[in-house]
Amino acid sequence: MRQDEWRTKSFAANLDHLLFMVAGEPMFSEAQLTRALIAAEDARIPTTLLLNKADLPTADAARERLRPYTAMGLTVLETSLKRDADGARALLTPCLAGRTTLILGASGMGKSTLINLMVPAAAAQVGEISQALNAGKHTTTTSTWFWLDGLAGKDTPPPRAEQARAALIDSPGFQEFGLMHIAPQQLPELMPDFRAHLGDCRFYNCTHRHEPGCGVRAAALRGDISPSRVRLYEGLWEELEAGQRKA
């Protein structure tokens, strides 16, 4: 799949798990994370967040940025793929077992390192971090399917493939994850922290942007919804609304 196709297409029907990788070096984008989570929620695909490079001092800033997502009940696993390969493998094996998992995350988060760890036959190229841009150099340009047992290498089912226990899909490093298949009115239902307060709004068609008596805005004022999440919601609403006008 070409990188630009991620901007408009929803998740493939045969996925049943999303593993979104984050790190503090380079710092992950909350906007990219939110887009992926909304798309996964729309497709009813469970998501696990993986904080890589958890041994670095910058991991504390990443944990703080993840706080609203842990509060929503998302599972966050922590590991250091390069420093503790055995520990990472033990952590990830039960998470990936029996699932077809798509790995998402910006370049530099460690996707190729994870693939090489779990599927030794993959030989995925590992990228270097560009210090000047604090971003990873893209090393994957097309999505690739790997059987987790690694016996047959990439794209080739192992014997008795119908009984294969798990598979990984390695995705291209991405700069933007589009949501143009989603209407702006759907956003609150697809954001768990917003959804928890929808019944508190005075108006049934509240957009949670400027209406009086909005339960979502009241929750944000109380600190129950992160200010960053409110900003992301408002930006996404405007983006999707503009997309509807152009359609």
C-alpha positions as CSV (number, residue, x, y, z in Angstrom):
1,M,0.0,0.0,0.0
2,R,1.4,3.4,-0.9
3,Q,2.1,5.8,1.9
4,D,-0.4,8.4,0.6
5,E,-3.2,5.8,0.7
6,W,-3.2,5.9,4.5
7,R,-4.6,9.4,4.3
8,T,-8.0,8.3,3.0
9,K,-8.4,4.5,3.5
10,S,-9.8,2.8,6.6
11,F,-8.2,-0.3,8.1
12,A,-8.3,-3.5,6.2
13,A,-11.1,-5.9,7.2
14,N,-8.7,-8.8,8.1
15,L,-7.0,-6.9,10.9
16,D,-8.0,-7.6,14.5
17,H,-5.4,-5.7,16.5
18,L,-3.5,-2.4,16.2
19,L,-0.1,-1.9,17.9
20,F,0.8,1.8,17.9
21,M,4.4,2.4,18.8
22,V,5.5,5.6,20.6
23,A,8.7,6.9,22.1
24,G,10.2,10.0,23.7
25,E,13.1,10.1,21.2
26,P,11.9,11.2,18.8
27,M,8.8,12.4,20.6
28,F,5.7,10.9,19.1
29,S,2.9,13.0,17.7
30,E,-0.3,13.1,19.7
31,A,-2.2,14.1,16.6
32,Q,-1.0,11.0,14.7
33,L,-1.9,8.8,17.7
34,T,-5.4,10.3,17.9
35,R,-6.0,9.9,14.2
36,A,-5.1,6.2,14.4
37,L,-7.1,5.6,17.5
38,I,-10.2,7.2,16.0
39,A,-9.8,5.0,12.8
40,A,-9.3,1.9,14.9
41,E,-12.4,2.8,17.1
42,D,-14.4,3.2,13.9
43,A,-13.3,-0.2,12.7
44,R,-13.8,-1.7,16.1
45,I,-10.2,-2.8,16.2
46,P,-8.6,-3.1,19.7
47,T,-5.4,-1.1,20.2
48,T,-2.3,-1.5,22.3
49,L,0.2,1.3,22.8
50,L,3.9,0.3,23.0
51,L,6.3,2.8,24.6
52,N,9.7,1.9,23.2
53,K,13.0,3.2,24.5
54,A,11.5,3.2,28.0
55,D,15.0,3.3,29.5
56,L,15.8,6.7,28.1
57,P,15.3,9.9,30.2
58,T,12.9,11.2,27.5
59,A,10.5,8.4,28.2
60,D,9.1,10.4,31.2
61,A,7.9,13.1,28.8
62,A,6.3,10.4,26.6
63,R,4.5,8.9,29.7
64,E,3.1,12.3,30.6
65,R,1.8,12.8,27.0
66,L,0.2,9.4,27.2
67,R,-1.6,10.1,30.5
68,P,-5.0,11.0,28.9
69,Y,-4.9,7.7,26.9
70,T,-4.1,5.6,30.0
71,A,-7.0,7.3,31.7
72,M,-9.2,6.2,28.8
73,G,-8.3,2.6,29.6
74,L,-5.9,2.0,26.8
75,T,-3.3,-0.6,27.5
76,V,0.2,0.8,27.4
77,L,3.2,-1.5,27.4
78,E,6.8,-0.3,28.0
79,T,9.9,-1.9,26.7
80,S,13.4,-1.2,25.3
81,L,13.7,-3.3,22.2
82,K,17.4,-2.8,21.7
83,R,18.6,-2.9,25.3
84,D,16.4,-5.8,26.5
85,A,15.5,-8.0,23.6
86,D,14.6,-11.0,25.7
87,G,12.3,-9.0,27.9
88,A,10.7,-7.3,25.0
89,R,10.0,-10.6,23.3
90,A,8.4,-12.0,26.5
91,L,6.3,-8.9,26.8
92,L,5.1,-8.9,23.2
93,T,4.4,-12.6,22.6
94,P,1.2,-12.8,24.6
95,C,0.0,-9.5,23.2
96,L,0.5,-10.6,19.6
97,A,-0.5,-14.3,19.9
98,G,-3.6,-15.3,17.9
99,R,-4.0,-12.0,16.2
100,T,-3.3,-10.3,12.9
101,T,-1.6,-7.1,14.1
102,L,-0.9,-3.9,12.2
103,I,2.1,-2.0,13.6
104,L,1.8,1.8,13.2
105,G,4.0,4.6,14.3
106,A,6.1,7.4,12.9
107,S,9.6,6.6,11.7
108,G,12.1,6.2,14.5
109,M,9.7,4.5,17.0
110,G,11.3,1.1,16.4
111,K,8.9,-0.7,14.1
112,S,11.7,-2.4,12.1
113,T,13.5,-3.3,15.3
114,L,10.4,-5.0,16.6
115,I,9.8,-6.9,13.3
116,N,13.4,-8.2,13.4
117,L,13.0,-9.2,17.0
118,M,9.8,-11.1,16.5
119,V,10.4,-12.4,13.0
120,P,14.2,-13.0,12.6
121,A,13.7,-14.0,8.9
122,A,12.3,-10.5,8.1
123,A,15.6,-8.7,7.9
124,A,13.8,-5.4,8.0
125,Q,16.0,-2.4,7.5
126,V,16.6,-0.4,10.7
127,G,16.6,3.4,10.3
128,E,18.7,5.9,12.0
129,I,17.4,9.0,13.9
130,S,18.0,12.3,12.2
131,Q,19.2,14.5,15.1
132,A,18.6,17.7,13.2
133,L,14.9,17.0,12.7
134,N,14.3,14.8,15.8
135,A,12.6,12.4,13.4
136,G,13.4,9.0,12.0
137,K,14.5,8.3,8.5
138,H,11.9,6.3,6.6
139,T,13.0,2.7,6.0
140,T,9.8,1.0,5.1
141,T,7.9,2.1,1.9
142,T,5.3,-0.7,1.5
143,S,3.2,-2.7,3.9
144,T,4.4,-6.2,4.4
145,W,2.8,-9.3,5.9
146,F,4.9,-11.5,8.2
147,W,3.9,-14.8,9.8
148,L,5.0,-14.6,13.4
149,D,6.7,-17.9,13.5
150,G,9.2,-16.6,10.9
151,L,9.6,-20.1,9.4
152,A,8.7,-19.1,5.8
153,G,9.9,-15.5,5.7
154,K,7.8,-12.6,4.6
155,D,4.7,-12.9,2.4
156,T,4.8,-16.7,2.3
157,P,2.4,-18.7,4.5
158,P,4.0,-21.4,6.6
159,P,2.8,-25.0,6.3
160,R,-0.9,-25.4,7.3
161,A,-1.4,-21.6,7.1
162,E,-5.0,-21.9,8.2
163,Q,-3.7,-22.8,11.6
164,A,-1.2,-20.0,11.8
165,R,-1.3,-18.4,15.2
166,A,-0.4,-14.9,14.5
167,A,0.8,-12.4,11.9
168,L,2.3,-8.9,11.8
169,I,1.8,-6.2,9.2
170,D,4.7,-3.8,9.0
171,S,3.4,-0.4,7.8
172,P,5.3,2.5,6.2
173,G,6.4,5.2,8.4
174,F,3.8,7.9,8.1
175,Q,3.5,11.7,8.5
176,E,-0.3,11.9,8.5
177,F,-3.1,9.5,9.0
178,G,-6.3,10.7,7.3
179,L,-9.9,10.3,8.5
180,M,-11.8,11.5,5.4
181,H,-14.0,8.4,5.6
182,I,-15.4,9.6,8.9
183,A,-18.0,12.4,9.3
184,P,-17.3,15.1,11.9
185,Q,-20.5,14.3,13.7
186,Q,-19.0,10.8,14.4
187,L,-15.9,12.1,16.2
188,P,-17.4,12.4,19.7
189,E,-18.6,8.8,19.7
190,L,-15.1,7.6,18.5
191,M,-13.2,9.4,21.3
192,P,-13.8,7.6,24.6
193,D,-13.1,10.6,26.8
194,F,-15.7,12.6,24.9
195,R,-18.2,9.8,24.6
196,A,-18.3,9.4,28.4
197,H,-20.0,12.8,28.7
198,L,-22.3,13.0,25.7
199,G,-25.4,12.3,27.8
200,D,-24.8,15.5,29.8
201,C,-25.3,17.9,26.9
202,R,-28.4,20.1,26.8
203,F,-28.9,19.7,23.0
204,Y,-29.1,16.3,21.3
205,N,-27.2,17.7,18.3
206,C,-24.4,19.4,20.3
207,T,-21.1,19.7,18.4
208,H,-19.2,20.2,21.7
209,R,-17.6,23.3,20.3
210,H,-19.6,26.3,21.3
211,E,-23.1,25.3,22.4
212,P,-24.4,26.3,25.9
213,G,-25.0,23.5,28.3
214,C,-22.4,21.2,26.7
215,G,-21.4,18.3,29.0
216,V,-18.2,17.7,27.1
217,R,-17.0,21.3,27.5
218,A,-18.0,21.2,31.2
219,A,-15.9,18.0,31.6
220,A,-13.0,19.7,30.0
221,L,-13.3,22.7,32.3
222,R,-13.2,20.3,35.3
223,G,-10.1,18.7,33.9
224,D,-11.7,15.4,33.0
225,I,-10.7,15.8,29.4
226,S,-7.2,16.9,28.5
227,P,-6.8,20.4,26.8
228,S,-4.7,18.8,24.1
229,R,-7.6,16.4,23.3
230,V,-10.0,19.3,23.0
231,R,-7.7,21.1,20.6
232,L,-7.2,17.9,18.5
233,Y,-11.0,17.4,18.4
234,E,-11.6,21.0,17.2
235,G,-8.9,20.7,14.6
236,L,-10.3,17.4,13.3
237,W,-13.8,18.7,13.2
238,E,-12.8,21.6,11.0
239,E,-10.7,19.4,8.8
240,L,-13.5,16.8,8.3
241,E,-16.1,19.5,7.9
242,A,-14.0,21.2,5.1
243,G,-13.6,17.8,3.5
244,Q,-17.4,17.3,3.4
245,R,-17.8,20.7,1.7
246,K,-15.4,19.7,-1.0
247,A,-16.9,16.3,-1.6
